[in-house]
Amino acid sequence: MKLFLISQNENHDYDTYDSAVVCASSESEAKNMHPRDGELRFNYDWCSSVDFVNVQYIGEAAEGMKKGVICASFNAG
């Protein structure tokens, strides 16, 4: 498993996520994660499409880490 920083610059409203650190097996899998819970969804609190998700490889995850969101940045209103 690998660690990725995912972010988006499309949606800057209140009550939205701008980024998250996720554990995933690939860049593609990370790109399709939602910062709230890792599920595949694009809606009002993230971005409207996978095309707006930026992915940056951070490094290798510790052995035994499970796929999912490590931490997320949420802009509360």
Rosetta constraint file for C-alpha pairs under 8 A:
AtomPair CA 1 CA 23 HARMONIC 6.42 0.50
AtomPair CA 1 CA 24 HARMONIC 5.56 0.50
AtomPair CA 1 CA 25 HARMONIC 4.68 0.50
AtomPair CA 1 CA 26 HARMONIC 7.72 0.50
AtomPair CA 1 CA 60 HARMONIC 6.36 0.50
AtomPair CA 1 CA 61 HARMONIC 5.50 0.50
AtomPair CA 1 CA 62 HARMONIC 7.91 0.50
AtomPair CA 1 CA 63 HARMONIC 7.86 0.50
AtomPair CA 1 CA 65 HARMONIC 7.26 0.50
AtomPair CA 1 CA 66 HARMONIC 7.82 0.50
AtomPair CA 1 CA 67 HARMONIC 7.47 0.50
AtomPair CA 2 CA 23 HARMONIC 5.59 0.50
AtomPair CA 2 CA 24 HARMONIC 5.50 0.50
AtomPair CA 2 CA 25 HARMONIC 5.78 0.50
AtomPair CA 2 CA 26 HARMONIC 7.05 0.50
AtomPair CA 2 CA 57 HARMONIC 7.63 0.50
AtomPair CA 2 CA 58 HARMONIC 7.61 0.50
AtomPair CA 2 CA 59 HARMONIC 5.87 0.50
AtomPair CA 2 CA 60 HARMONIC 4.41 0.50
AtomPair CA 2 CA 61 HARMONIC 4.89 0.50
AtomPair CA 3 CA 21 HARMONIC 6.82 0.50
AtomPair CA 3 CA 22 HARMONIC 5.70 0.50
AtomPair CA 3 CA 23 HARMONIC 4.67 0.50
AtomPair CA 3 CA 24 HARMONIC 6.46 0.50
AtomPair CA 3 CA 57 HARMONIC 6.30 0.50
AtomPair CA 3 CA 58 HARMONIC 5.33 0.50
AtomPair CA 3 CA 59 HARMONIC 5.32 0.50
AtomPair CA 3 CA 60 HARMONIC 5.85 0.50
AtomPair CA 3 CA 61 HARMONIC 5.65 0.50
AtomPair CA 4 CA 21 HARMONIC 5.62 0.50
AtomPair CA 4 CA 22 HARMONIC 5.38 0.50
AtomPair CA 4 CA 23 HARMONIC 6.45 0.50
AtomPair CA 4 CA 24 HARMONIC 7.41 0.50
AtomPair CA 4 CA 27 HARMONIC 7.43 0.50
AtomPair CA 4 CA 30 HARMONIC 6.76 0.50
AtomPair CA 4 CA 55 HARMONIC 6.47 0.50
AtomPair CA 4 CA 56 HARMONIC 5.48 0.50
AtomPair CA 4 CA 57 HARMONIC 4.57 0.50
AtomPair CA 4 CA 58 HARMONIC 5.16 0.50
AtomPair CA 4 CA 59 HARMONIC 7.27 0.50
AtomPair CA 5 CA 19 HARMONIC 7.02 0.50
AtomPair CA 5 CA 20 HARMONIC 5.76 0.50
AtomPair CA 5 CA 21 HARMONIC 4.54 0.50
AtomPair CA 5 CA 22 HARMONIC 6.45 0.50
AtomPair CA 5 CA 55 HARMONIC 5.76 0.50
AtomPair CA 5 CA 56 HARMONIC 5.11 0.50
AtomPair CA 5 CA 57 HARMONIC 6.50 0.50
AtomPair CA 5 CA 58 HARMONIC 6.68 0.50
AtomPair CA 6 CA 19 HARMONIC 5.41 0.50
AtomPair CA 6 CA 20 HARMONIC 5.37 0.50
AtomPair CA 6 CA 21 HARMONIC 6.27 0.50
AtomPair CA 6 CA 22 HARMONIC 7.31 0.50
AtomPair CA 6 CA 30 HARMONIC 7.11 0.50
AtomPair CA 6 CA 31 HARMONIC 6.73 0.50
AtomPair CA 6 CA 53 HARMONIC 6.56 0.50
AtomPair CA 6 CA 54 HARMONIC 5.56 0.50
AtomPair CA 6 CA 55 HARMONIC 4.66 0.50
AtomPair CA 6 CA 56 HARMONIC 6.53 0.50
AtomPair CA 7 CA 18 HARMONIC 5.54 0.50
AtomPair CA 7 CA 19 HARMONIC 4.02 0.50
AtomPair CA 7 CA 20 HARMONIC 6.53 0.50
AtomPair CA 7 CA 53 HARMONIC 5.72 0.50
AtomPair CA 7 CA 54 HARMONIC 5.15 0.50
AtomPair CA 7 CA 55 HARMONIC 6.67 0.50
AtomPair CA 8 CA 18 HARMONIC 5.60 0.50
AtomPair CA 8 CA 19 HARMONIC 6.52 0.50
AtomPair CA 8 CA 46 HARMONIC 7.43 0.50
AtomPair CA 8 CA 47 HARMONIC 6.62 0.50
AtomPair CA 8 CA 52 HARMONIC 5.84 0.50
AtomPair CA 8 CA 53 HARMONIC 4.96 0.50
AtomPair CA 8 CA 54 HARMONIC 5.98 0.50
AtomPair CA 9 CA 18 HARMONIC 7.09 0.50
AtomPair CA 9 CA 52 HARMONIC 7.06 0.50
AtomPair CA 9 CA 53 HARMONIC 7.91 0.50
AtomPair CA 10 CA 47 HARMONIC 6.08 0.50
AtomPair CA 10 CA 52 HARMONIC 6.56 0.50
AtomPair CA 11 CA 16 HARMONIC 7.15 0.50
AtomPair CA 11 CA 18 HARMONIC 7.72 0.50
AtomPair CA 11 CA 44 HARMONIC 7.97 0.50
AtomPair CA 11 CA 45 HARMONIC 7.63 0.50
AtomPair CA 11 CA 46 HARMONIC 6.62 0.50
AtomPair CA 11 CA 47 HARMONIC 5.92 0.50
AtomPair CA 12 CA 16 HARMONIC 6.89 0.50
AtomPair CA 12 CA 18 HARMONIC 7.48 0.50
AtomPair CA 13 CA 75 HARMONIC 7.87 0.50
AtomPair CA 14 CA 75 HARMONIC 5.69 0.50
AtomPair CA 14 CA 76 HARMONIC 5.54 0.50
AtomPair CA 14 CA 77 HARMONIC 4.55 0.50
AtomPair CA 15 CA 45 HARMONIC 6.30 0.50
AtomPair CA 15 CA 74 HARMONIC 6.68 0.50
AtomPair CA 15 CA 75 HARMONIC 5.26 0.50
AtomPair CA 15 CA 76 HARMONIC 4.44 0.50
AtomPair CA 15 CA 77 HARMONIC 5.39 0.50
AtomPair CA 16 CA 44 HARMONIC 7.36 0.50
AtomPair CA 16 CA 45 HARMONIC 4.15 0.50
AtomPair CA 16 CA 46 HARMONIC 5.80 0.50
AtomPair CA 16 CA 74 HARMONIC 5.69 0.50
AtomPair CA 16 CA 75 HARMONIC 5.39 0.50
AtomPair CA 16 CA 76 HARMONIC 6.95 0.50
AtomPair CA 17 CA 35 HARMONIC 6.79 0.50
AtomPair CA 17 CA 45 HARMONIC 5.97 0.50
AtomPair CA 17 CA 46 HARMONIC 5.39 0.50
AtomPair CA 17 CA 72 HARMONIC 7.20 0.50
AtomPair CA 17 CA 73 HARMONIC 5.67 0.50
AtomPair CA 17 CA 74 HARMONIC 4.36 0.50
AtomPair CA 17 CA 75 HARMONIC 6.09 0.50
AtomPair CA 18 CA 46 HARMONIC 7.07 0.50
AtomPair CA 18 CA 73 HARMONIC 5.91 0.50
AtomPair CA 18 CA 74 HARMONIC 6.47 0.50
AtomPair CA 18 CA 75 HARMONIC 7.37 0.50
AtomPair CA 19 CA 35 HARMONIC 6.94 0.50
AtomPair CA 19 CA 72 HARMONIC 5.88 0.50
AtomPair CA 19 CA 73 HARMONIC 5.33 0.50
AtomPair CA 19 CA 74 HARMONIC 7.71 0.50
AtomPair CA 20 CA 35 HARMONIC 5.54 0.50
AtomPair CA 20 CA 69 HARMONIC 6.99 0.50
AtomPair CA 20 CA 70 HARMONIC 7.38 0.50
AtomPair CA 20 CA 71 HARMONIC 5.64 0.50
AtomPair CA 20 CA 72 HARMONIC 3.96 0.50
AtomPair CA 20 CA 73 HARMONIC 5.94 0.50
AtomPair CA 21 CA 69 HARMONIC 6.16 0.50
AtomPair CA 21 CA 70 HARMONIC 5.44 0.50
AtomPair CA 21 CA 71 HARMONIC 5.50 0.50
AtomPair CA 21 CA 72 HARMONIC 6.35 0.50
AtomPair CA 22 CA 30 HARMONIC 6.61 0.50
AtomPair CA 22 CA 33 HARMONIC 7.99 0.50
AtomPair CA 22 CA 35 HARMONIC 7.94 0.50
AtomPair CA 22 CA 38 HARMONIC 7.93 0.50
AtomPair CA 22 CA 67 HARMONIC 7.48 0.50
AtomPair CA 22 CA 68 HARMONIC 5.61 0.50
AtomPair CA 22 CA 69 HARMONIC 4.35 0.50
AtomPair CA 22 CA 70 HARMONIC 5.29 0.50
AtomPair CA 22 CA 71 HARMONIC 7.26 0.50
AtomPair CA 23 CA 30 HARMONIC 7.30 0.50
AtomPair CA 23 CA 61 HARMONIC 6.95 0.50
AtomPair CA 23 CA 65 HARMONIC 7.53 0.50
AtomPair CA 23 CA 66 HARMONIC 6.91 0.50
AtomPair CA 23 CA 67 HARMONIC 4.94 0.50
AtomPair CA 23 CA 68 HARMONIC 5.24 0.50
AtomPair CA 23 CA 69 HARMONIC 6.29 0.50
AtomPair CA 23 CA 70 HARMONIC 6.85 0.50
AtomPair CA 24 CA 29 HARMONIC 6.06 0.50
AtomPair CA 24 CA 30 HARMONIC 5.51 0.50
AtomPair CA 24 CA 67 HARMONIC 5.13 0.50
AtomPair CA 24 CA 68 HARMONIC 6.70 0.50
AtomPair CA 25 CA 29 HARMONIC 6.59 0.50
AtomPair CA 25 CA 30 HARMONIC 7.67 0.50
AtomPair CA 25 CA 67 HARMONIC 7.51 0.50
AtomPair CA 26 CA 30 HARMONIC 6.30 0.50
AtomPair CA 27 CA 31 HARMONIC 6.06 0.50
AtomPair CA 27 CA 55 HARMONIC 6.78 0.50
AtomPair CA 27 CA 57 HARMONIC 7.54 0.50
AtomPair CA 28 CA 32 HARMONIC 6.53 0.50
AtomPair CA 29 CA 33 HARMONIC 6.76 0.50
AtomPair CA 30 CA 55 HARMONIC 7.34 0.50
AtomPair CA 31 CA 50 HARMONIC 6.55 0.50
AtomPair CA 31 CA 53 HARMONIC 6.11 0.50
AtomPair CA 31 CA 54 HARMONIC 7.25 0.50
AtomPair CA 31 CA 55 HARMONIC 6.31 0.50
AtomPair CA 32 CA 39 HARMONIC 7.76 0.50
AtomPair CA 32 CA 40 HARMONIC 5.49 0.50
AtomPair CA 32 CA 41 HARMONIC 7.56 0.50
AtomPair CA 32 CA 50 HARMONIC 6.40 0.50
AtomPair CA 33 CA 37 HARMONIC 7.76 0.50
AtomPair CA 33 CA 38 HARMONIC 4.48 0.50
AtomPair CA 33 CA 39 HARMONIC 5.47 0.50
AtomPair CA 33 CA 40 HARMONIC 5.22 0.50
AtomPair CA 33 CA 41 HARMONIC 7.34 0.50
AtomPair CA 33 CA 68 HARMONIC 7.95 0.50
AtomPair CA 34 CA 38 HARMONIC 4.65 0.50
AtomPair CA 34 CA 39 HARMONIC 5.46 0.50
AtomPair CA 34 CA 40 HARMONIC 5.91 0.50
AtomPair CA 34 CA 41 HARMONIC 6.12 0.50
AtomPair CA 34 CA 42 HARMONIC 7.31 0.50
AtomPair CA 34 CA 46 HARMONIC 7.26 0.50
AtomPair CA 35 CA 46 HARMONIC 7.76 0.50
AtomPair CA 35 CA 69 HARMONIC 6.31 0.50
AtomPair CA 35 CA 71 HARMONIC 7.81 0.50
AtomPair CA 35 CA 72 HARMONIC 5.74 0.50
AtomPair CA 36 CA 69 HARMONIC 7.43 0.50
AtomPair CA 36 CA 72 HARMONIC 7.23 0.50
AtomPair CA 37 CA 68 HARMONIC 7.07 0.50
AtomPair CA 37 CA 69 HARMONIC 6.30 0.50
AtomPair CA 38 CA 68 HARMONIC 5.31 0.50
AtomPair CA 38 CA 69 HARMONIC 5.73 0.50
AtomPair CA 42 CA 46 HARMONIC 6.14 0.50
AtomPair CA 42 CA 47 HARMONIC 5.54 0.50
AtomPair CA 42 CA 48 HARMONIC 4.95 0.50
AtomPair CA 42 CA 49 HARMONIC 5.83 0.50
AtomPair CA 42 CA 50 HARMONIC 7.50 0.50
AtomPair CA 43 CA 47 HARMONIC 5.91 0.50
AtomPair CA 43 CA 48 HARMONIC 5.47 0.50
AtomPair CA 44 CA 48 HARMONIC 7.30 0.50
AtomPair CA 47 CA 52 HARMONIC 6.52 0.50
AtomPair CA 47 CA 53 HARMONIC 7.45 0.50
AtomPair CA 48 CA 52 HARMONIC 7.37 0.50
AtomPair CA 49 CA 53 HARMONIC 7.44 0.50
AtomPair CA 61 CA 65 HARMONIC 6.48 0.50
